[in-house]
Amino acid sequence: MELVYLHTFREIARWGSFTRAAEELGYAQPTVTAQMQKLEHSYGAPLFERFGRKLRLTQAGEVLLPYAQELIRLYGESKEVVSRQLSGPVRIGTIDTLAAFFLPPHLQRFRQAIPAVDLVLQTGSEAAILQQIKEGLVDIGFIYDRLCSDDELVVKVIRQEELVMIMPPDHLLATRSALTVQDLQDMSLIVTEEGCTYRGMLLSLLQDVGVSYRIACQFSNPEAIKQCVQCGLGVALLPRMAVEKEIREGGVVAVPFQTGRQPFFIQLVYHKRKWLSQAMEQWINSIAGEGGEIR
């Protein structure tokens, strides 16, 4: 029973709120309060304290949290190892671009091979995905970033993916063979949401070089970005895979963007201690293809 209490404890620590934790877990708030009272009684120490309206962990709570996360992870792993059944949910974390333009055929092949498995796809930033993997909230992550290096994670490089600047065919930069950050002087930019790795790289380059620019709009959805580019609202930086269709149809021109920095790769990531069924390992290896484990 205390494992249930530890799971509730982790959710309260995650959200900083008894109310939000109760909503996420599907409990009534008095149930969450009662569970924490029993957990605090068991450990003989208060786990949370309030400062005004803010809820935060006590020193005892800070000490307990990593143990709670590890116990929850070990319990999930033990269930998988004991059952060895090809059923149940597989939680995949990724970014919007990969969810739309890379993963669908791979997910379809997985469902055809293992129809009893429920694939649960959730999107977020690369930083959030890596943290969720470490906390056991997702099983596998797909990110688009410079090479990831983390002692807790297994990283398989799938492929390098070129970044291109897209614009309408009649744009003044459309005939260039390649672009650098200096070419974006005084340009209107359509950018992805904050937290996106290649947006961060682009804005960092612009600031480092001292290039003036204007952000016309920002979207999390790459489809919205492409529509705005085609309407002439500005230029946008996207992975080439996201604009292949528009390039073929002549709706946009894509010019390679030379950053002078490390390239970006599609990468498959999971925790080093994550137990994988044979079917899951085969699926991962089929996606990774020629890519290799780098950590």
N, C-alpha and C positions, 0 to 999 in steps of 0.2 A: 504493500500500500504506500510506503514512503517513496517509492519510485514515482508514483502519480503525483505526490506532493512536490518532489524535486522537479518534475516537468512543469508544474504550475509555478514553482519558484523561478525556474529559468525564464518562463514567459513574462512574469512580472518584471524581472530584471531587464529583459529585452525591451519591453515597452515602457517601463517606468511608471506603470499604472496598474492598480488592481482591476479597475473597470475595463481597460483595454484587454488585459490578459483574460478576463472572464469572457469577453466578447469573442476573442480568438479561439478560446478553448470550448466555447459553447456551454459555460457554466453560469449559474446565478452568482452574483458578486458575493453573497454571504457564504457560498460554498468555498470560494477562493480564500476569503478571510479565515474561515474555519480551518482550511488546510494549512495555511501559513501559521496559524496559532499552534496547531499540532506539531508542525515541523520545528518551530522555534522551541516548543516545549521539549521535543526529542533531543535537540542540540543544546538546549540550555542557554540559548543566547538569542537576542533580537537580530533579525536578518535585514530589516528595513527601518529607515528613519525618515521623518518628514522635515523639510526646511521650507516653511511657508506652504506653498502648493506643490512643491517638488518632492518626489519620492526617490530615495537613493539607497543603495546598499550600505549597511553598516560594515565595519571591518570584518566581522564574522561572516557577513553575507559575501563580501569580496573573496574571502578564503574558500567558502563553500562552492561558489559558482563554477569554477573549473572542474571540481569533482562531480558536481551535478551533471555538467555537460558530458563528461567522460562516462559516467554511469549510464546515462540515457543512450549514448552512442553504443556502448558495449551491450546493452540490453537489446537494441535494434539489431546489432550484428549477431548476437546469440540466437535470436529468433530466425534470422535468415539461414544461419549455419545449420540449426537444428532441423528446420523444415525442408531446406533444399528444394523448395517448390518454385516452379517458374510461374508464379502468380503474384498478385498484389501490385502496389504502386511503385513506379520508378520516378523519382522526382528529379527533373532536369532544370537547371538554371542557365539562362542565356540572355543575350541582348536582343533587342527588337530586330536588328538587321539580320542576324544569324537565324533567328526564328522564322523570318519571312523568306530568306533567299538561300539558305544553306541546309537547314535541318529537315525540311519536310520529306524529301525522298528517303533520308536515312531513318526517320521515324516510321515511315510507311513500311520499309523493309523489316524493321524491328517488330512491328505489329503483325506482319505476315508470318514471321518466324516464331513469335511467342505471343499468340493472340490473348492468352490469359492475363498478360501484364497490362496494367493501366498506366499509361504515360501521362504524367502531370508536368506540364511545361509552365514555368514562370519566368518572367523577364525582369531585368534590373541592370544596374551598372556592373562593370567588371569587379569593382571593389566589393560591392555587396554580394556578388556571386561567390567570390573567394571566401568571404567571411561566413556565408551560409554553408559552404562545404565544410569548413573547419568546425562549425557548430552542429553539423549533422542535419541541417534543415533541408539540404538538397543532396542527392546522391552523386550526381555528375554535373559538371559545368562546361559550357562552351563559351569561350571568350575570344575577343578580337583585340589584340594588344601587342606591344613589344614582348619579347620572350619573358615568360613568367619564371621566377626562380624563388621557390619557397620550400624550406626544409620539411614542411608538413604535407606537401602535396606531390602527387604524381602528375607530370605534365607531358602530354603527347602532342607534338607539333603536327598538325594536319597539312597545312600549306601556308606559304606566304601569299598575302592578298594585297594587290596594288591599290593605293589610294589615288583617286582621280578627282580633278576639279571639273564639275559639270556646269554647262551653260547652254543657252539657246544657240542654234547654228549660226545666227547672225551676230553673235557677240564679238566684240573687238579682239578677244583673246582666243577665239575658236580656231584660228588657223595655226596656233603655236604647236610645236612638237612636244614641248614640255613647259611647265611653269615652276617658278620659285616664289618664295614669299614676297619678294620685292615686286613681282608682277601684280600683286593684289592692292597696291597703293590706291587708297580712296575708293575701294570697291564696296558694294553692298553684299553682305554675306548672309546666307541662310544656313543656320547651324543646327546641329543636334542638341539634345538637352544637356544640362550641366551633369557632369559625371561621366560623359562619354569620353573615351580615351583619345580618339582622334580629334575631337573638338578641342580638348585640353591641349593637345600637341600643337594644333593650328594656332590657337590664341596665344600660346606661349611663344611660338615662333614670331608672330606679328609684334608682340610686345618687345621681344629681345632685339629685333631688328629696327624697331621704331617705325613700323609701317602703320599709317592711319587707315582706319576701316570703319564701317558702320554695320551693325547687326540689324538686318531688315526684319527677320523673324527667326524663331527657333521652334523646333518640333521634335518630339520623340519618335514620330512615325516617318520613316524614310519616304513613304509614298507621298505624304504631304510636302516634303522637301522637294521632291522631283516635280510635283505639280506647280509649285511656286517658281521653280527655276524655269520651267517651260513657259510660264506666264511673264517672264522677264523681271521678276522681283529681285534677282541677284544670282550670284554663283554659289555653289555648295561643294563641300568636300565629302565624298562618300567612297566606300569600297567599290571596286569595279563590279563585283558580283551583283550589287544592288541596282545597277543601271544598264545591265546587258540588254534588256528588252528595249529600253528607250533608245539606246545607241543603234540597235538594229533597225528600229523603226524611224530613225532620223529625228526623234523629238528633242534630243540633246546631243551635244558634243562632249566627249570626255577627254580631258588632257591630263597626262600623267603629272603628278605633283611631286617635285623633288624637294625633300625636306633636309637632306644632309644629316639625318638622324637615323636611328635604328628602324628597320622596316617593321611592319605589323604582320602578325601571323594569326590564323585561326588555330586555336588550341583547345584540346580536350583535357579537363582537369578533374581529379578526384582525390580524396584523402588517402594518404599512404596506408592507413589502417582500415580502409573500406574493404569489406569482404565483397567479392564479385563472383557471381555464379559463372559457370562455364559459358553459358549462352551470352551473358553480359560481356565477358572477356572477348568472345568471338566477335560480338557486335562492335566493341570498342576498337579491336584490332582491324576490323574491316574498314572502319571510318578513318583510322589513323593511316592506313595504307603504308606508304613509304616513309611516313613520319616516324620519329623515334622518341623514346622516353628520355627526357633531359634531366629529370630529377626524381 
